[in-house]
């Protein structure tokens, strides 16, 4: 179920019952940050569940970085409440920061240190007991796959390995919350896949907020997404739910073996189908079709049954619902038009 704010039809919030019985690791209530007359963050509220990977999206200048800087305690808010693991970040800043690991867009690396020296330095900053750190250090380096470069100077590492070292420092002290800002920026496709898989693995033990401009990456990794625009929340939900909410129909392509005229006649007469278009001819007697149906009608079963009765096999069926990129553009563009 999705509820909407009546004053803004573009805002969607997941029904809280979806996460019944789960603890909130991050709670944000009425958060506002003002710079003079400019509201970088405008009265936003949301929760992040324990063990959840949350995508945090928005165009440049939307308020993402400001929100993350407030979450990490780097800057203070003008008003509102931020709680991490049940603790207010303003009332217990030192204790709260022990629960947070932060990877900014540009990792804070000391290039003239070796990887070992740098991670030891980070552990000292977090006042970790030496015995505990020795055991944890080995696990972290193995997890992010930097053990074999541990004695190399950071300045001599590739962009991908520098990013891994930055992620390793965020894991020092085994924080419950990881805030990752553009963790794959500047990486090649192979490195992006490696970091993406690593984030998925980390999500099993950590609560993660992931900010990225690579929207397919967010779709592949995150449980839910928040889209923020001009300091306000434009949407909160799963990509699938947002896609269903923002469209009045379901859309898919289907490849069928059979005479085009007969196949089109069968599809067009199925209750709920509102649009049909013949796509590519794959080979003789085999075509792809684009089908749109009422979003509350699942036409796939009657489609299969009626085609099977006529001996026309379905060779492929693929959803064409809105991608996260489509959702992002629709929400942010609509809000910009409303402001004109």
C-alpha positions as CSV (number, residue, x, y, z in Angstrom):
1,X,0.0,0.0,0.0
2,X,1.2,3.5,-0.8
3,X,0.0,6.7,0.8
4,X,0.3,10.2,-0.6
5,X,0.5,13.6,0.9
6,X,-2.5,15.5,-0.3
7,X,-0.7,18.8,-0.9
8,X,1.8,17.1,-3.3
9,X,0.6,14.2,-5.5
10,X,4.2,13.3,-6.4
11,X,5.1,12.2,-2.9
12,X,4.7,8.5,-2.2
13,X,5.5,6.8,1.2
14,X,5.6,3.1,1.9
15,X,3.0,1.9,4.4
16,X,4.8,1.5,7.7
17,X,3.2,-2.0,8.1
18,X,5.6,-3.2,5.4
19,X,8.4,-3.2,8.0
20,X,6.3,-4.3,11.0
21,X,8.4,-5.7,13.7
22,X,11.7,-4.3,12.4
23,X,13.7,-1.7,14.3
24,X,14.6,1.7,12.9
25,X,18.3,2.2,12.8
26,X,18.0,5.8,11.5
27,X,15.2,8.2,12.4
28,X,14.9,11.6,10.8
29,X,12.1,13.9,11.9
30,X,11.3,17.4,10.4
31,X,14.9,18.0,9.4
32,X,15.7,21.4,8.1
33,X,18.9,23.2,7.2
34,X,19.0,26.8,6.2
35,X,21.8,28.9,4.7
36,X,20.4,32.4,5.1
37,X,17.2,32.5,3.1
38,X,18.0,29.3,1.3
39,X,16.6,26.0,2.6
40,X,19.0,23.3,1.5
41,X,16.9,20.7,3.4
42,X,13.2,21.6,3.9
43,X,11.4,19.7,6.7
44,X,12.1,16.1,5.6
45,X,11.2,13.0,7.6
46,X,12.1,9.4,6.9
47,X,13.3,6.2,8.7
48,X,15.8,3.6,7.7
49,X,15.3,0.0,9.0
50,X,17.9,-2.1,10.5
51,X,19.7,-4.1,7.9
52,X,18.2,-2.1,5.0
53,X,20.1,-0.7,2.0
54,X,18.5,2.7,1.1
55,X,19.2,4.5,-2.1
56,X,19.4,8.3,-1.7
57,X,18.8,10.1,-5.0
58,X,18.4,13.6,-6.3
59,X,19.7,16.1,-8.9
60,X,22.7,18.3,-8.1
61,X,21.8,20.9,-5.4
62,X,18.8,18.8,-4.2
63,X,20.1,18.6,-0.6
64,X,21.6,15.1,-0.6
65,X,25.1,16.0,0.6
66,X,23.7,18.4,3.2
67,X,21.5,15.6,4.6
68,X,24.4,13.1,4.7
69,X,26.7,15.7,6.4
70,X,24.0,16.2,9.1
71,X,23.7,12.4,9.5
72,X,27.4,12.0,10.0
73,X,27.6,14.9,12.5
74,X,29.8,17.0,10.1
75,X,27.3,19.9,10.2
76,X,24.4,20.6,12.5
77,X,20.8,21.1,11.4
78,X,18.8,24.3,11.8
79,X,15.9,22.3,13.2
80,X,14.6,18.7,13.4
81,X,15.8,15.5,15.0
82,X,18.3,12.9,13.8
83,X,18.6,9.6,15.7
84,X,21.1,6.8,15.0
85,X,20.5,3.6,16.9
86,X,18.0,5.4,19.1
87,X,20.5,8.2,20.1
88,X,20.1,11.9,19.2
89,X,23.1,13.0,17.2
90,X,23.1,16.5,18.9
91,X,22.8,15.1,22.4
92,X,25.3,12.2,22.0
93,X,27.6,13.2,19.1
94,X,30.6,11.2,20.2
95,X,28.7,8.0,20.9
96,X,26.6,8.3,17.8
97,X,29.6,8.6,15.5
98,X,30.9,5.3,16.8
99,X,28.0,3.7,15.0
100,X,28.7,5.4,11.7
101,X,31.1,4.7,8.9
102,X,31.3,7.3,6.1
103,X,32.7,7.1,2.6
104,X,32.5,10.6,1.0
105,X,32.6,11.1,-2.7
106,X,36.3,11.9,-2.5
107,X,37.8,9.5,0.1
108,X,39.8,11.2,2.8
109,X,43.1,9.4,2.0
110,X,46.6,10.3,3.1
111,X,48.5,9.5,-0.1
112,X,52.0,9.3,1.5
113,X,50.9,6.5,3.9
114,X,50.8,2.8,3.1
115,X,47.4,1.1,3.3
116,X,48.4,-0.5,6.6
117,X,49.6,2.9,8.1
118,X,46.4,4.6,7.0
119,X,44.0,2.0,8.5
120,X,46.0,2.0,11.7
121,X,45.7,5.8,11.8
122,X,41.9,5.5,11.4
123,X,41.7,2.9,14.1
124,X,43.7,5.2,16.5
125,X,41.3,8.1,15.7
126,X,38.4,5.8,16.7
127,X,40.3,4.7,19.8
128,X,39.9,1.0,19.1
129,X,41.8,-1.3,21.5
130,X,44.9,-2.7,19.7
131,X,43.9,-6.4,20.3
132,X,40.5,-5.8,18.8
133,X,41.9,-3.9,15.9
134,X,44.4,-6.5,14.9
135,X,41.7,-9.1,14.5
136,X,39.3,-6.7,12.7
137,X,41.9,-5.2,10.4
138,X,42.6,-8.6,8.8
139,X,38.9,-9.2,8.2
140,X,38.3,-5.8,6.7
141,X,41.2,-6.0,4.3
142,X,40.1,-9.5,3.2
143,X,36.5,-8.3,2.8
144,X,37.4,-5.3,0.5
145,X,40.3,-7.3,-1.2
146,X,43.2,-5.0,-0.4
147,X,45.4,-7.5,1.7
148,X,47.9,-7.9,-1.2
149,X,48.4,-4.1,-1.5
150,X,48.6,-3.4,2.3
151,X,52.3,-2.4,2.2
152,X,52.0,-0.1,-0.9
153,X,51.8,3.7,-0.7
154,X,48.2,4.8,-1.3
155,X,49.3,7.3,-4.0
156,X,50.6,4.5,-6.1
157,X,47.2,2.6,-6.1
158,X,44.7,2.7,-8.9
159,X,41.4,4.6,-8.6
160,X,39.6,1.3,-7.8
161,X,41.9,0.4,-5.0
162,X,41.9,3.8,-3.5
163,X,38.1,3.5,-3.4
164,X,38.4,0.2,-1.7
165,X,40.8,1.7,0.9
166,X,38.2,4.5,1.5
167,X,35.6,1.9,2.0
168,X,37.9,0.0,4.4
169,X,38.3,3.1,6.6
170,X,34.5,3.4,6.7
171,X,34.4,-0.1,8.1
172,X,36.9,0.5,10.9
173,X,35.3,-0.2,14.2
174,X,32.5,-2.2,12.6
175,X,29.9,0.5,12.6
176,X,26.2,-0.4,12.3
177,X,25.5,2.3,9.8
178,X,27.4,2.9,6.5
179,X,26.8,6.1,4.5
180,X,28.3,5.8,1.1
181,X,28.4,8.9,-1.2
182,X,29.0,8.0,-4.9
183,X,31.1,4.9,-4.0
184,X,31.7,3.9,-7.7
185,X,32.4,7.3,-9.2
186,X,35.3,7.2,-11.7
187,X,35.5,3.4,-11.7
188,X,35.5,1.2,-14.8
189,X,32.7,-1.3,-15.4
190,X,34.5,-4.2,-13.8
191,X,35.4,-2.2,-10.7
192,X,31.8,-0.9,-10.5
193,X,30.5,-4.5,-10.4
194,X,33.0,-5.5,-7.8
195,X,32.1,-2.6,-5.5
196,X,28.4,-3.2,-6.1
197,X,28.7,-6.8,-5.0
198,X,30.7,-5.7,-2.0
199,X,27.9,-3.3,-1.0
200,X,25.4,-6.1,-1.3
201,X,27.5,-8.3,1.0
202,X,27.9,-5.5,3.5
203,X,24.1,-5.0,3.6
204,X,23.8,-8.3,5.3
205,X,25.5,-6.9,8.5
206,X,25.1,-3.1,8.1
207,X,22.4,-0.5,7.5
208,X,23.5,1.4,4.4
209,X,22.5,4.7,2.8
210,X,23.8,4.8,-0.7
211,X,23.9,8.0,-2.8
212,X,24.7,7.5,-6.5
213,X,24.0,9.0,-9.9
214,X,24.3,5.6,-11.5
215,X,20.6,4.6,-11.2
216,X,20.9,1.0,-12.5
217,X,23.3,0.4,-9.7
218,X,20.8,1.7,-7.1
219,X,18.1,-0.5,-8.6
220,X,20.4,-3.5,-8.4
221,X,21.5,-3.0,-4.8
222,X,18.9,-1.0,-2.8
223,X,15.7,-2.2,-1.0
224,X,14.1,1.2,-1.1
225,X,14.9,4.6,-2.6
226,X,14.4,8.2,-1.6
227,X,14.2,10.8,-4.3
228,X,14.9,14.3,-3.0
229,X,14.4,17.5,-5.0
230,X,14.9,21.1,-4.0
231,X,15.3,20.1,-0.3
232,X,12.1,18.1,-0.2
233,X,11.3,14.5,-0.5
234,X,9.7,13.7,-3.8
235,X,9.3,9.9,-3.3
236,X,10.0,7.1,-0.9
237,X,9.3,3.5,-1.9
238,X,10.7,0.5,-3.7
239,X,11.4,1.1,-7.4
240,X,8.7,-1.5,-8.4
241,X,6.0,0.2,-6.3
242,X,7.0,3.7,-7.6
243,X,6.8,2.4,-11.2
244,X,3.3,1.0,-10.6
245,X,2.1,4.1,-8.9
246,X,3.4,6.5,-11.5
247,X,1.8,4.7,-14.4
248,X,-1.9,3.9,-15.2
249,X,-0.9,0.7,-17.0
250,X,1.4,-2.3,-17.1
251,X,3.6,-2.7,-20.2
252,X,5.6,-5.6,-21.5
253,X,7.0,-7.1,-24.7
254,X,6.2,-10.6,-25.7
255,X,7.7,-12.7,-28.6
256,X,5.3,-15.3,-30.0
257,X,5.6,-17.9,-32.8
258,X,2.4,-17.8,-34.9
259,X,0.7,-15.9,-37.7
260,X,0.7,-12.2,-37.0
261,X,-2.9,-11.5,-37.8
262,X,-4.2,-14.4,-35.6
263,X,-1.9,-13.6,-32.7
264,X,-2.9,-9.9,-32.8
265,X,-6.6,-10.9,-32.8
266,X,-6.1,-13.1,-29.7
267,X,-4.1,-10.5,-27.7
268,X,-6.4,-7.5,-28.6
269,X,-9.5,-9.5,-27.4
270,X,-8.1,-10.3,-23.9
271,X,-9.9,-8.3,-21.2
272,X,-7.7,-5.5,-19.9
273,X,-5.5,-5.0,-22.9
274,X,-5.6,-1.4,-23.9
275,X,-2.8,-1.1,-26.5
276,X,-1.1,-3.5,-28.9
277,X,1.7,-2.9,-31.3
278,X,3.7,-5.3,-33.5
279,X,7.4,-4.9,-33.0
280,X,10.2,-6.7,-34.8
281,X,9.9,-9.7,-37.0
282,X,12.4,-12.1,-35.5
283,X,12.1,-14.7,-38.2
284,X,9.4,-16.2,-40.4
285,X,6.1,-16.6,-38.4
286,X,7.8,-15.1,-35.3
287,X,7.1,-11.6,-34.1
288,X,7.6,-9.4,-31.0
289,X,4.7,-7.4,-29.6
290,X,4.3,-4.4,-27.2
291,X,1.3,-4.8,-25.0
292,X,-0.2,-2.3,-22.5
293,X,-2.8,-3.4,-20.0
294,X,-4.8,-1.8,-17.2
295,X,-2.4,-1.8,-14.2
296,X,-4.9,-3.7,-12.0
297,X,-5.3,-6.5,-14.6
298,X,-2.8,-9.2,-14.9
299,X,-3.3,-10.3,-18.6
300,X,-0.3,-12.8,-18.7
301,X,-2.3,-15.9,-17.6
302,X,-5.2,-15.5,-20.1
303,X,-2.6,-14.5,-22.7
304,X,-0.7,-17.7,-22.1
305,X,-3.8,-19.9,-22.0
306,X,-5.4,-18.6,-25.2
307,X,-2.1,-18.7,-27.2
308,X,-1.4,-22.3,-25.9
309,X,-4.9,-23.4,-27.0
310,X,-4.1,-22.3,-30.6
311,X,-0.6,-23.8,-30.5
312,X,1.2,-20.4,-30.6
313,X,4.1,-20.6,-28.1
314,X,5.4,-17.6,-26.1
315,X,9.2,-17.5,-26.6
316,X,9.9,-14.5,-24.5
317,X,8.1,-12.1,-22.2
318,X,9.8,-9.0,-20.7
319,X,8.4,-6.2,-18.5
320,X,8.7,-2.6,-19.7
321,X,7.7,-0.9,-16.5
322,X,9.3,2.4,-15.7
323,X,13.0,2.2,-14.8
324,X,14.4,4.0,-11.8
325,X,15.9,6.5,-14.3
326,X,12.4,7.1,-15.8
327,X,10.9,7.6,-12.3
328,X,13.7,10.0,-11.3
329,X,13.3,12.1,-14.4
330,X,9.5,12.1,-14.1
331,X,9.4,13.2,-10.5
332,X,12.1,15.8,-10.6
333,X,11.0,17.2,-14.0
334,X,7.4,17.5,-12.9
335,X,8.4,19.4,-9.8
336,X,10.5,21.8,-11.8
337,X,7.5,22.5,-14.1
338,X,5.2,23.1,-11.2
339,X,7.7,25.7,-9.8
340,X,7.7,27.7,-13.1
